[in-house]
Amino acid sequence: MKARVALWLLLAACGQATVDPTGGRTAAAQRFADPRAACLPCHATQVEEWASSPHAYAMVDPVFHALVRLGQRTTEGKLGQFCVQCHSPIALALGTAPVVRDPVTGVFHQDTEAVGALGQAGVSCDVCHTLTEVLEPVNGHAVLSPDGVRRGPLRDPQPTTAHASAYSPLHEDSVLCGVCHAVTNPKNALLEESYGEWASSSFARPGGKTCQGCHMPSSRGPAAVDGPERTLHRHTFVGVDVPLVEPGTFPGAQRSRELSQRLLEESAEVSLTADPRRRTLQVSIHNLAGHALPTGATSQRQLWVELVVRGEDGLVVLETGTLDERGDLRDEHSTRPGSDPLLIAYSQQLLDVAPPPSTLAPRVVNLPWEANAVRNHAIAADATDVHTVDVSGLKPGTYDATLRLRFRTFPPWLLRMLEREAGLDPQVKTRVPVVTIAERTAAFTLGQ
């Protein structure tokens, strides 16, 4: 019988029985491979691409480690394997990331930085290439079969002594990505909805694009040493997350930033139009991505419009989307809340909603395991968001307006909280890039 490993969401936080992710087998029965030792000799290009990707970074990310530390402590271990199940499915399968209670302090913790070489590789080659069945496209609900066969989209894999190979139509389907790119927490809050957003977009229609089509662009070359030339797919898995560790400690970090910026620049079409007669500026943002903008861990993302209007003397007469002295948007987390009433920003609000018959207003929470509901404010796939900015308060004269659509993966206020509560390195927040997706200008003259 083939060794099979089901990756399940542990529902301890909901009071349900947990499931043994290894099916009662020992770690020795699971024949997973180390990418750098087993795959590199024959697949150097793919391994080198993967090594600089967000998949390889999944168990390196200092923000991930800090969130796990805080989550295990504050939920008293009830968070279980919720985070690890997608950041390192092999660590889950091998049981190398247990949640334990310190007998002295009583604090629950999970050492995600000491899960062994296979676990530390994050979403490694074998996570995808031993995946044989998607049970449900959410929370890692899939089956891995580490039986020595590597599966992928090649319909005629070449025989090799290194391992058996098999064609898998699953690897040409976006549902493979949906396994981890759709996340519902133990309280049923929809934290990440990238797969569902794609599935309801034009990209999912016949003739559209799969997740792989955008995030694994094709090229030509041999799939392995001495193999025939084929259509290949890059294993850089470019997304919006980039390495935030100390420079020089993660391979290809600068290249990752460049590729991520290029992807973001292709994600939206932006326009800025002045209407002096109506004394307005119109901002239009059309989503070109195959999912919402922003997407992924949306509560941690920030997409916003920065609009600055200057008079003939060059002085700023109107601004929105500019940052406070700590680098935050001037919203409820700012040192100057309420000072940016025109702010156009997109993210996700995490909520704790009291059950009926309570009439209490939803409470806004900051951490993903605290929420039992969410309120999304994002631009849906294929949609255009239009905003009208009133400039009737400006005096007659000539003006120049500059619009920038900006994005970052983490807001400074969240990283400062993780510094205080979970020991995050304070340098991390200085490494988060603010990407300008598009910039537009418009000159206009207001009469009497």
Residue pairs with C-beta under 8 A, 6 or more apart in sequence:
2 145
2 147
3 25
3 29
3 30
3 31
3 145
3 146
3 147
4 23
4 132
4 143
4 144
4 145
5 21
5 22
5 23
5 30
5 93
5 143
5 144
5 145
5 146
6 19
6 21
6 23
6 135
6 141
6 142
6 143
7 21
7 85
7 89
7 92
7 93
7 140
7 141
7 142
7 143
7 144
8 19
8 21
8 85
8 140
8 141
9 81
9 82
9 85
9 138
9 139
9 140
9 141
9 184
9 186
10 18
10 19
10 80
10 81
10 82
10 85
11 17
11 18
11 186
12 18
12 77
12 78
12 80
12 186
13 75
13 78
13 79
13 80
13 82
13 186
13 187
13 369
14 186
14 187
18 80
21 81
21 85
21 92
21 93
21 95
22 29
22 30
22 93
22 94
22 95
27 94
27 95
27 96
30 90
30 93
30 94
30 146
31 146
31 147
31 148
32 90
32 93
32 94
32 118
32 124
32 126
32 130
32 146
33 39
33 118
33 125
33 126
34 117
34 118
34 121
34 124
35 47
35 50
35 51
35 121
35 124
35 125
35 126
36 47
36 51
38 162
39 46
39 47
39 125
40 47
41 225
42 160
42 162
42 224
42 225
43 125
43 223
43 224
43 225
44 225
45 221
45 232
46 125
46 223
46 232
46 235
47 125
47 235
48 251
49 234
49 235
49 236
50 56
50 124
50 125
50 235
50 236
50 237
51 251
51 252
52 236
52 250
52 251
52 252
52 253
52 255
52 256
53 235
53 236
53 237
53 238
53 256
54 237
54 238
54 239
54 241
54 242
54 256
55 122
55 123
55 124
55 127
55 237
56 121
56 122
56 123
56 124
57 122
57 241
57 243
57 250
58 64
58 86
58 87
58 88
58 122
58 123
59 87
59 88
59 91
59 112
59 113
59 115
59 119
59 120
59 121
59 122
60 120
60 122
60 243
60 245
60 250
61 241
61 244
61 245
62 244
62 245
62 424
62 425
62 428
63 244
63 410
63 415
63 418
63 424
63 428
64 83
64 87
64 112
65 112
65 113
66 418
66 422
66 423
66 424
67 83
67 367
67 368
67 418
67 422
68 79
68 83
68 84
68 110
68 112
69 109
69 110
69 422
69 423
70 367
70 418
70 421
70 422
71 79
71 82
71 83
71 367
71 368
71 369
72 79
72 99
72 108
72 109
72 110
73 107
73 108
73 109
74 367
74 369
75 108
75 369
76 108
77 99
77 100
77 101
77 108
78 186
79 99
79 110
79 186
79 369
80 99
81 92
81 97
81 99
82 139
82 185
82 186
82 369
83 112
84 91
84 92
84 97
84 110
84 112
84 115
85 92
85 139
85 140
86 123
86 139
86 140
86 179
86 180
86 183
87 112
87 122
87 123
88 97
88 112
88 115
88 119
88 120
88 121
88 122
88 123
89 123
89 127
89 140
89 144
90 118
90 119
90 121
90 124
90 126
90 127
91 97
91 112
91 115
91 116
91 118
91 119
91 120
92 140
93 144
93 146
94 116
94 118
94 119
96 115
96 116
96 118
96 119
97 110
97 111
97 112
97 115
97 119
98 110
99 108
99 109
99 110
100 108
100 109
100 110
101 107
101 108
102 108
102 109
113 120
118 124
123 180
125 150
126 144
126 146
126 150
127 144
128 171
128 176
129 150
129 151
129 152
130 144
130 145
130 146
130 147
130 149
130 150
130 151
131 142
131 143
131 144
131 145
131 151
131 170
131 171
131 176
131 179
132 143
132 144
132 145
132 151
132 168
132 170
133 142
133 143
133 170
134 141
134 142
134 143
134 170
134 175
134 176
134 178
134 179
135 141
135 142
135 143
137 175
137 178
137 179
137 182
137 195
138 178
138 179
138 182
138 183
138 184
138 195
139 180
139 182
139 183
139 184
140 179
140 180
141 179
142 179
148 163
148 164
149 163
149 164
149 165
149 166
150 163
150 164
150 165
150 166
151 165
151 166
151 167
151 168
151 170
151 171
152 165
152 167
152 168
152 171
153 167
153 168
153 169
153 171
153 172
153 233
154 165
154 167
154 223
154 230
155 167
156 167
157 165
157 166
157 167
158 165
158 223
158 224
158 227
158 228
159 165
160 224
170 176
172 210
172 212
173 210
174 195
174 198
174 199
174 204
174 210
174 211
174 212
175 195
176 211
176 212
177 194
177 195
177 211
177 212
177 215
178 194
178 195
178 196
178 198
178 199
178 211
181 192
181 194
181 195
181 211
181 296
182 192
182 193
182 194
182 195
182 196
183 190
183 191
183 192
183 297
184 190
184 191
185 191
185 368
185 369
185 371
186 369
187 369
187 371
187 372
188 372
189 350
189 351
189 368
189 371
189 372
189 373
189 374
190 374
191 297
191 298
191 299
191 348
191 368
191 371
191 374
192 295
192 296
192 297
192 298
193 291
193 292
193 295
193 298
193 376
194 291
194 292
194 295
194 296
195 211
197 290
197 291
197 292
197 295
197 380
197 381
198 204
198 211
198 290
198 291
198 381
200 381
201 208
201 290
201 291
201 380
201 381
201 382
202 208
202 381
202 382
203 209
203 210
203 290
203 381
204 290
208 290
209 290
211 290
212 233
214 263
214 289
214 290
215 237
215 238
215 239
216 233
216 234
216 235
216 236
216 237
217 233
217 234
218 231
218 232
218 233
218 234
219 231
219 232
219 233
219 234
220 229
220 230
220 231
220 232
221 229
221 230
221 232
222 228
222 229
222 230
223 230
223 232
236 256
236 259
238 256
238 259
238 260
238 262
238 263
239 260
239 263
239 296
240 260
240 263
240 264
240 294
240 296
240 301
240 407
240 409
241 260
241 296
241 409
242 253
242 256
242 257
242 260
242 409
242 433
243 250
243 253
243 256
244 428
244 431
244 432
245 253
245 431
246 427
247 253
247 431
257 433
260 435
261 433
261 435
264 407
264 435
264 437
265 437
265 438
266 288
267 287
267 288
267 289
267 293
267 437
268 285
268 286
268 287
268 288
268 289
268 293
268 379
268 405
268 437
268 438
269 285
269 286
269 288
269 438
270 283
270 284
270 285
270 286
270 403
270 405
270 437
270 438
270 440
271 282
271 283
271 284
271 440
272 281
272 282
272 283
272 284
272 307
272 401
272 403
272 440
272 441
272 442
273 281
273 282
273 284
273 442
274 280
274 281
274 282
274 401
274 442
274 443
274 444
275 281
275 282
276 444
276 445
276 446
276 447
279 390
279 391
279 392
279 394
279 446
280 388
280 389
280 390
280 391
280 392
281 307
281 309
281 388
281 389
281 391
281 401
281 442
281 444
282 386
282 387
282 388
282 389
283 305
283 307
283 344
283 386
283 387
283 388
283 389
283 403
284 384
284 385
284 386
284 387
285 293
285 305
285 379
285 384
285 385
285 386
285 405
286 383
286 384
287 293
287 379
287 380
287 381
287 382
287 383
287 384
287 385
289 295
289 381
290 381
291 381
292 298
292 376
292 378
292 379
292 380
292 381
293 303
293 346
293 378
293 379
294 301
294 302
294 303
294 346
294 347
294 378
294 407
295 301
295 378
297 368
298 347
298 348
298 376
298 378
299 347
299 348
299 349
299 350
299 368
299 371
299 374
300 409
300 410
300 411
300 414
301 346
301 347
301 348
301 407
301 408
301 409
302 329
302 345
302 346
302 347
302 407
302 408
302 410
302 411
303 345
303 346
303 347
303 378
303 405
303 406
303 407
303 437
304 321
304 329
304 343
304 344
304 345
304 346
304 405
304 406
304 407
305 320
305 321
305 344
305 345
305 387
305 403
305 404
305 405
305 406
306 319
306 320
306 321
306 322
306 403
306 404
306 405
306 406
307 318
307 319
307 320
307 321
307 342
307 344
307 389
307 401
307 402
307 403
307 404
308 316
308 318
308 319
308 322
308 401
308 402
309 316
309 317
309 318
309 319
309 391
309 394
309 399
309 400
309 401
309 402
310 316
310 317
310 399
310 400
310 401
310 402
311 317
311 397
311 398
311 399
312 397
312 398
312 399
317 394
317 399
318 342
318 389
318 391
318 393
318 394
320 340
320 342
320 343
320 344
320 389
321 329
321 340
321 343
321 344
321 345
321 404
321 406
322 330
322 340
323 329
323 330
324 330
324 334
324 335
324 336
324 339
325 335
326 334
326 335
326 412
326 413
326 416
327 412
327 429
328 334
328 335
328 411
328 412
328 413
329 340
329 343
329 345
329 411
330 336
330 337
330 338
330 339
330 340
330 343
331 337
331 340
331 343
331 345
333 411
333 413
334 340
342 389
344 387
345 377
346 377
346 378
346 379
347 377
347 378
348 374
348 375
348 376
348 377
348 378
349 364
349 374
349 375
349 376
349 377
350 364
350 365
350 366
350 367
350 368
350 370
350 371
350 374
351 362
351 363
351 364
351 365
351 371
351 372
351 373
351 374
351 375
352 362
352 363
352 364
352 365
352 370
352 371
352 372
352 373
353 362
353 363
353 372
353 373
354 360
354 362
354 363
362 373
362 375
365 371
366 414
366 417
379 385
391 399
391 446
394 446
395 446
396 446
396 447
396 448
397 445
397 446
398 443
398 444
398 445
399 443
399 444
399 445
399 446
400 441
400 442
400 443
401 441
401 442
401 443
401 444
402 439
402 440
402 441
403 439
403 440
403 441
403 442
404 436
404 438
404 439
405 436
405 437
405 438
405 439
406 434
406 435
406 436
406 437
407 434
407 435
407 437
408 432
408 433
408 434
408 435
409 432
410 429
410 432
412 429
412 432
415 424
415 428
415 429
415 432
416 429
418 424
419 425
419 426
419 429
